[in-house]
């Protein structure tokens, strides 16, 4: 007997007890002798209605308005002092409203399961099957329903700590929750798509910041990803070739940077390349630059971007080398030997055999690395801080990525609505580029073999 039935089938073919189970949860189970299961359904239903009556319905009403009463200063004549009268809090109203919606969605799932569970029991009775008791349901969690037992807690955790916060953040993008509207003193309200219009309106201060930062973010992600990938792979090939001696030593030497936390390396590099850092001091001592001048590694926009890319290569190449070394050692040597017999040069072998094989295996790695570089907060923030600063942008510097600009808008400027808009746009860009790129590669089209 199948354990899965559709809601449509259950409603169409069910008896009166199963239909009542859509109103009184667990009724069909109770009638059929599944006392514990029926009581659990009913108790959860009662808890939901108690929650909605005492708190939920008001939360949904508050979600629509996001509050109407602001915090006020009132003079207490008895005490002859001014006192603050607490008002509504738009942020809490939004959060409680989102939580209530998710609880209601859970209640709908409970409603569906109550009917389907009662219908399954109905079919078992009609076919003369034994009705499983609560202890039988518990035993099934160790066998055919083991996946439910193992995944229930992680799924609940993902909903509570990932999905709900993401939905809350998305909702903020449709409000005016900025530095001028900070509850409870100043409430924020729904504004629809106004924040998105401001971000994409050509000529506005926000659009004049968003598009240059977006172009630099994409440029940075592409250059940072492929520079580390290509150079790391070439380094791995160089070390892995037959003529190279002391292979283990060279791998150990280049892997030393991996052992050092990246933020330590970044802070060290920031010190080395600052105006009065060791690099400028060395250049002055060698007479390359004047004693009173300094190379603007982090104060010139173009040079700052180049410096960041170079430092990122220093940090990223050893990781790629370690990743690609294992793949290179697994390429069938017969391919190389056959190519050499046919007169192929080293460049041709690399272009026709090594590179296609590496791309076939590492495409998912490249996509995740590209996504990581789009959101590479540490490198930008710890090296240049997003600088050099400019009055042309709205609270962004010339080397800011979208993620570091988001950080400044939310943590420094308190423009949470704009930060939320940027977060949504980054997700859309990443999801679109990743899906399009992956679906066009051989790793997706021909998963089972490499040709």
Residue, then its C-alpha position, 0 to 999 in steps of 0.5 A: x500500500x502506498x504511503x503517499x496520496x495527493x490532497x485532491x485524491x484524499x478530498x475526493x475519495x474520503x469518507x466523512x471522518x476524513x473530511x471532518x479531519x480538515x476541521x478537527x485535526x486528527x479526528x480520523x486518526x482518533x476514530x481509527x484508534x491512532x489516539x496519540x497521533x490524533x491528539x498531537x494533530x488536535x493539540x497543534x491545531x489548538x495551539x495555532x488558534x490560541x496563538x492567532x487569537x492572542x497575538x497572530x491576528x494583531x501581528x498581521x494587522x500591524x504588518x499592514x501598517x508597520x505601526x502608527x504611534x511614534x515615541x513621544x515626549x510628554x510633560x509629567x505635571x506631577x513630577x515636573x519632568x518630561x517623560x518618553x511614552x513608548x510608541x510602536x516599533x516598525x521593525x518588530x511589527x515587520x518581524x512578527x508579521x513575517x513569523x506569523x505568516x510562516x506559522x500560518x504556512x506551517x498550519x496549512x501543511x498541518x491541515x494537509x497532513x491531517x487529511x492525508x493521514x486520515x485518508x491513508x488510515x481509511x484506505x488501510x481499514x477498507x483493505x483490512x490492513x493493520x492500523x499502525x500504532x504510535x510506536x509503529x510510527x516511531x519504529x518506521x523513523x528508523x527504517x523506511x522514514x529514516x530521512x524524515x527523522x534525519x532531515x526534520x531538525x536541519x530543515x527546521x533550523x534552515x527555516x528559522x535561521x536562514x529562510x525567515x531572516x532572508x524574507x525579513x531582509x527582502x521585505x525591508x527593500x520595500x520600505x523606507x527603513x533608512x537613517x531618517x526612519x529609525x523606530x521607535x522615534x520615527x516609524x518606517x512604512x511600505x513604499x513599494x518599488x520606490x527603492x528599486x526605482x531610485x537605484x535604477x533611475x539614470x542620473x540619480x545619486x544612487x544609480x551613479x554609484x550602483x552601476x560603476x560599483x557593479x561594473x567593478x564588482x563583475x570585473x574584479x570577480x572575473x579577473x580574481x577568479x581566472x587569474x588565480x585559476x590559470x596561474x595556480x594551474x600553471x604552477x601545479x603543472x610546472x611542479x608536477x612535470x617529470x623534470x622538476x626535482x623536489x616536488x614536495x618541497x615546492x608544494x610545501x613552500x607555496x602552501x605556506x601562505x595557506x597556513x597563515x590566516x588570510x586576514x593576517x596576510x591582508x593586514x600585513x600587505x596593507x601595512x607593506x603598501x601604505x604611504x609610509x610602509x616598507x615598500x615605499x621606504x624601499x623605493x625611496x632608498x633605491x632612488x626609484x621615487x623621490x624622498x618626499x613622494x610615495x607610490x599611491x598604492x591605495x590612494x589612486x583608484x586604478x593603482x588601488x585596484x591593481x594592487x588588490x588584484x595582485x595581492x589576491x593572486x598571492x593569496x589565491x594561487x596556492x589554493x588553486x595549486x593544491x586543488x588542481x594538483x590532485x586533478x592533474x595527477x589523475x589525467x590518464x598519462x596515455x593521453x599525453x603519450x599519444x599526443x607526443x607520438x602524434x607530434x603535439x607540442x606542449x602548448x597544444x597538449x595543454x590547450x587540447x587535453x589539460x585545460x579541457x579536462x581541468x575545466x570539465x572537472x573544476x567548473x563547479x569550483x570556478x562557479x563557486x569561486x566566482x560567487x565567492x569573489x563577488x562577495x569577497x568582503x575581506x580582501x577589499x575591506x581589509x586592504x583598501x577599506x573600499x577607498x579611495x573615497x570619492x564625492x562622486x559616489x553615495x557612501x562608496x569608494x572607488x574599490x568598493x564591491x557591492x557587498x562592501x557598499x552594502x556594509x557601509x550603507x547598513x552599518x555606517x549610514x543605517x540605510x537598511x532599505x538600500x542595503x536590502x535592495x543591493x542584497x537582492x540584486x547581488x542574489x539575482x546576478x549571482x543566481x542568473x550568471x551561475x545557472x547560465x554558465x553551468x548549464x552551458x558547460x560540459x560538466x552539466x551536459x555530459x556528467x558521466x564522461x570526459x571527451 
